[in-house]
Amino acid sequence: MNRRTFVSSLAAAGAVAATRSRLFAADSKPVPRVGIIGCGWYAGVNLGAFVRCTPVHVVALCDVNQHLLQKTLALVARHQTAVPRTFADYRDMLAAEPLDIVIVGTPDHWHALPALAAMKAGADLYLEKPVGVDVLEGEALVAAARKYGRVVQVNTQRRSNPLYREARDKYITSGRLGKIGLIELYSYLGSEGWSAGPVPDAPVPPHLNYDLWTGPAPRLPFKAMKEERGWRAFMEYGNGPIGNLGVHMLDKVRWLLGLGWPESIESTGGIYVAKASFSNLPDTQHSVFHYPDLDISWEHRLWGGSPIPERHWTDQWGARLIGEHGTLNLTMLEYAFTPADGGAREGVHMLSRTGDLAHVDFSQAGAAYDETERLHVLNFMQARETRTRPVADIEEGHISSACCELAIVAQELGRPLRYDPATRTIPGDAEATRRLARAYRAPWIHPDPANV
């Protein structure tokens, strides 16, 4: 699918239905049995993407929050008459139901253990990014996928957006951008739940099993914001903005340029401004991923204004590829090329009525985002049919996730790190190697990549 077909598909539901029917006809193939672990915001996004591209039968839902279970049951009821069974504990769900596909959309600290259990139980996996919260969780997931022969798609969905393929062919593969010596990744978005001031503790509501929600992470006082996306304001459950947003941007440019592990990673930052915040996220961070003759940097701050004129939130989060012949800026819905010789700026916005950078209708942004999600699920379903690796295979998702996790470790230790994936260590740095796996709260046990 090219960009023009993508844009036209936003208003052509029939074309989507035809593609779905042609590739996965319900009368010729068994309908996959699907279980969802984690029924928050992205459970609905993933469910919608699946039903837009293929017949599926959702047979099980799991969440520690009864309100979110009921919300997702209502979403499922729009697409099927059969009511899924519901569970609070993913282990009970996997023991009760034979599943073909498991979707994991939990908070980040709960990605690895359910994903490993689902693969062991025989399911292919659709896993939200980042794949885990530490490097060895990711290594264990890769090892398990290979050992059990599972197809695993990480939801770094920009790999399925035709906008980036078009930009790659037009400016990178063609040589028009020239030698790329620097890539700047950036975000001037906030972090869900983060604020510059205090937030009070609250009693745990009766519909939430907070101990199971906490799982292997440290048990902190409850705050009401944790029920939805506000948990991202705590490093105990993730890796801050770089682990949430930076993983998308790094994964995108790694894919565009065919890059693997960097030679080294360094990072600076901390809580420079929001000293009164309840959150322990670094409100400022600058990280550099060093490749041969190429530096990729990441920058975020959660304070001050944005240097980018605001039309829409998608403008505030992107990647700037700087080549000898110009600069290519890639946001979620746009690519723009500025020649180094002073020539006219050119490019494409996916929501432009004129096919260029002008006359953009942001009212269609949600539909464009949904279509990218659908294409990513479609790629996953095709990989399941052929038992091949999808575009965002677990190993690629692991590298992108681990780089961001290593950047946090480098920032905390105040020194560059060189990770060796062959030995799963940081040679010559025992303290950094120890931090490749977070301490788990008992009775949960951290996965061992050598024994999955």
TASULFEN-V900787 format. One record per residue. RES is the residue in one letter. SS is DSSP state (alpha for helix, beta for strand, coil for the rest). Layout:
res:RES ss:SS
res:RES ss:SS
This chain:
res:M ss:coil
res:N ss:coil
res:R ss:alpha
res:R ss:alpha
res:T ss:alpha
res:F ss:alpha
res:V ss:alpha
res:S ss:alpha
res:S ss:alpha
res:L ss:coil
res:A ss:coil
res:A ss:coil
res:A ss:alpha
res:G ss:alpha
res:A ss:alpha
res:V ss:alpha
res:A ss:alpha
res:A ss:alpha
res:T ss:alpha
res:R ss:alpha
res:S ss:alpha
res:R ss:alpha
res:L ss:alpha
res:F ss:coil
res:A ss:coil
res:A ss:coil
res:D ss:coil
res:S ss:coil
res:K ss:coil
res:P ss:coil
res:V ss:coil
res:P ss:beta
res:R ss:beta
res:V ss:beta
res:G ss:beta
res:I ss:beta
res:I ss:beta
res:G ss:coil
res:C ss:coil
res:G ss:coil
res:W ss:alpha
res:Y ss:alpha
res:A ss:alpha
res:G ss:alpha
res:V ss:alpha
res:N ss:alpha
res:L ss:alpha
res:G ss:alpha
res:A ss:alpha
res:F ss:alpha
res:V ss:alpha
res:R ss:coil
res:C ss:coil
res:T ss:coil
res:P ss:coil
res:V ss:beta
res:H ss:beta
res:V ss:beta
res:V ss:beta
res:A ss:beta
res:L ss:beta
res:C ss:beta
res:D ss:coil
res:V ss:coil
res:N ss:beta
res:Q ss:alpha
res:H ss:alpha
res:L ss:alpha
res:L ss:alpha
res:Q ss:alpha
res:K ss:alpha
res:T ss:alpha
res:L ss:alpha
res:A ss:alpha
res:L ss:alpha
res:V ss:alpha
res:A ss:alpha
res:R ss:coil
res:H ss:coil
res:Q ss:coil
res:T ss:coil
res:A ss:coil
res:V ss:coil
res:P ss:coil
res:R ss:beta
res:T ss:beta
res:F ss:beta
res:A ss:coil
res:D ss:coil
res:Y ss:alpha
res:R ss:alpha
res:D ss:alpha
res:M ss:alpha
res:L ss:alpha
res:A ss:alpha
res:A ss:alpha
res:E ss:coil
res:P ss:coil
res:L ss:coil
res:D ss:coil
res:I ss:beta
res:V ss:beta
res:I ss:beta
res:V ss:beta
res:G ss:coil
res:T ss:coil
res:P ss:coil
res:D ss:alpha
res:H ss:alpha
res:W ss:alpha
res:H ss:alpha
res:A ss:alpha
res:L ss:alpha
res:P ss:alpha
res:A ss:alpha
res:L ss:alpha
res:A ss:alpha
res:A ss:alpha
res:M ss:alpha
res:K ss:alpha
res:A ss:coil
res:G ss:coil
res:A ss:coil
res:D ss:beta
res:L ss:beta
res:Y ss:beta
res:L ss:beta
res:E ss:coil
res:K ss:coil
res:P ss:coil
res:V ss:coil
res:G ss:coil
res:V ss:coil
res:D ss:coil
res:V ss:alpha
res:L ss:alpha
res:E ss:alpha
res:G ss:alpha
res:E ss:alpha
res:A ss:alpha
res:L ss:alpha
res:V ss:alpha
res:A ss:alpha
res:A ss:alpha
res:A ss:alpha
res:R ss:alpha
res:K ss:alpha
res:Y ss:alpha
res:G ss:coil
res:R ss:coil
res:V ss:coil
res:V ss:beta
res:Q ss:beta
res:V ss:beta
res:N ss:coil
res:T ss:coil
res:Q ss:alpha
res:R ss:alpha
res:R ss:alpha
res:S ss:alpha
res:N ss:coil
res:P ss:alpha
res:L ss:alpha
res:Y ss:alpha
res:R ss:alpha
res:E ss:alpha
res:A ss:alpha
res:R ss:alpha
res:D ss:alpha
res:K ss:alpha
res:Y ss:alpha
res:I ss:alpha
res:T ss:alpha
res:S ss:coil
res:G ss:coil
res:R ss:coil
res:L ss:coil
res:G ss:coil
res:K ss:coil
res:I ss:beta
res:G ss:beta
res:L ss:beta
res:I ss:beta
res:E ss:beta
res:L ss:beta
res:Y ss:beta
res:S ss:beta
res:Y ss:coil
res:L ss:coil
res:G ss:coil
res:S ss:coil
res:E ss:coil
res:G ss:coil
res:W ss:coil
res:S ss:coil
res:A ss:coil
res:G ss:coil
res:P ss:coil
res:V ss:coil
res:P ss:coil
res:D ss:coil
res:A ss:coil
res:P ss:coil
res:V ss:coil
res:P ss:coil
res:P ss:coil
res:H ss:coil
res:L ss:beta
res:N ss:coil
res:Y ss:alpha
res:D ss:alpha
res:L ss:alpha
res:W ss:alpha
res:T ss:alpha
res:G ss:coil
res:P ss:coil
res:A ss:coil
res:P ss:coil
res:R ss:coil
res:L ss:coil
res:P ss:coil
res:F ss:coil
res:K ss:coil
res:A ss:alpha
res:M ss:alpha
res:K ss:alpha
res:E ss:alpha
res:E ss:coil
res:R ss:alpha
res:G ss:alpha
res:W ss:alpha
res:R ss:alpha
res:A ss:alpha
res:F ss:coil
res:M ss:alpha
res:E ss:alpha
res:Y ss:alpha
res:G ss:coil
res:N ss:coil
res:G ss:alpha
res:P ss:alpha
res:I ss:alpha
res:G ss:alpha
res:N ss:alpha
res:L ss:alpha
res:G ss:alpha
res:V ss:alpha
res:H ss:alpha
res:M ss:alpha
res:L ss:alpha
res:D ss:alpha
res:K ss:alpha
res:V ss:alpha
res:R ss:alpha
res:W ss:alpha
res:L ss:alpha
res:L ss:alpha
res:G ss:coil
res:L ss:coil
res:G ss:coil
res:W ss:coil
res:P ss:coil
res:E ss:coil
res:S ss:beta
res:I ss:beta
res:E ss:beta
res:S ss:beta
res:T ss:beta
res:G ss:beta
res:G ss:beta
res:I ss:coil
res:Y ss:coil
res:V ss:coil
res:A ss:coil
res:K ss:coil
res:A ss:coil
res:S ss:coil
res:F ss:coil
res:S ss:coil
res:N ss:coil
res:L ss:coil
res:P ss:coil
res:D ss:coil
res:T ss:beta
res:Q ss:beta
res:H ss:beta
res:S ss:beta
res:V ss:beta
res:F ss:beta
res:H ss:beta
res:Y ss:beta
res:P ss:coil
res:D ss:coil
res:L ss:beta
res:D ss:beta
res:I ss:beta
res:S ss:beta
res:W ss:beta
res:E ss:beta
res:H ss:beta
res:R ss:beta
res:L ss:coil
res:W ss:coil
res:G ss:coil
res:G ss:coil
res:S ss:coil
res:P ss:coil
res:I ss:coil
res:P ss:coil
res:E ss:coil
res:R ss:coil
res:H ss:coil
res:W ss:alpha
res:T ss:alpha
res:D ss:alpha
res:Q ss:alpha
res:W ss:beta
res:G ss:beta
res:A ss:beta
res:R ss:beta
res:L ss:beta
res:I ss:beta
res:G ss:beta
res:E ss:coil
res:H ss:coil
res:G ss:beta
res:T ss:beta
res:L ss:beta
res:N ss:beta
res:L ss:beta
res:T ss:coil
res:M ss:coil
res:L ss:coil
res:E ss:beta
res:Y ss:beta
res:A ss:beta
res:F ss:beta
res:T ss:beta
res:P ss:beta
res:A ss:coil
res:D ss:coil
res:G ss:coil
res:G ss:coil
res:A ss:coil
res:R ss:coil
res:E ss:beta
res:G ss:beta
res:V ss:beta
res:H ss:beta
res:M ss:coil
res:L ss:coil
res:S ss:beta
res:R ss:coil
res:T ss:coil
res:G ss:coil
res:D ss:coil
res:L ss:coil
res:A ss:coil
res:H ss:coil
res:V ss:beta
res:D ss:coil
res:F ss:alpha
res:S ss:alpha
res:Q ss:alpha
res:A ss:alpha
res:G ss:alpha
res:A ss:alpha
res:A ss:alpha
res:Y ss:alpha
res:D ss:alpha
res:E ss:alpha
res:T ss:alpha
res:E ss:alpha
res:R ss:alpha
res:L ss:alpha
res:H ss:alpha
res:V ss:alpha
res:L ss:alpha
res:N ss:alpha
res:F ss:alpha
res:M ss:alpha
res:Q ss:alpha
res:A ss:alpha
res:R ss:alpha
res:E ss:alpha
res:T ss:alpha
res:R ss:coil
res:T ss:coil
res:R ss:coil
res:P ss:coil
res:V ss:coil
res:A ss:coil
res:D ss:beta
res:I ss:alpha
res:E ss:alpha
res:E ss:alpha
res:G ss:alpha
res:H ss:alpha
res:I ss:alpha
res:S ss:alpha
res:S ss:alpha
res:A ss:alpha
res:C ss:alpha
res:C ss:alpha
res:E ss:alpha
res:L ss:alpha
res:A ss:alpha
res:I ss:alpha
res:V ss:alpha
res:A ss:alpha
res:Q ss:alpha
res:E ss:alpha
res:L ss:alpha
res:G ss:coil
res:R ss:coil
res:P ss:coil
res:L ss:beta
res:R ss:coil
res:Y ss:coil
res:D ss:beta
res:P ss:coil
res:A ss:coil
res:T ss:coil
res:R ss:coil
res:T ss:beta
res:I ss:coil
res:P ss:coil
res:G ss:coil
res:D ss:coil
res:A ss:alpha
res:E ss:alpha
res:A ss:alpha
res:T ss:alpha
res:R ss:alpha
res:R ss:coil
res:L ss:coil
res:A ss:coil
res:R ss:coil
res:A ss:coil
res:Y ss:coil
res:R ss:coil
res:A ss:coil
res:P ss:coil
res:W ss:coil
res:I ss:coil
res:H ss:coil
res:P ss:coil
res:D ss:coil
res:P ss:coil
res:A ss:coil
res:N ss:coil
res:V ss:coil
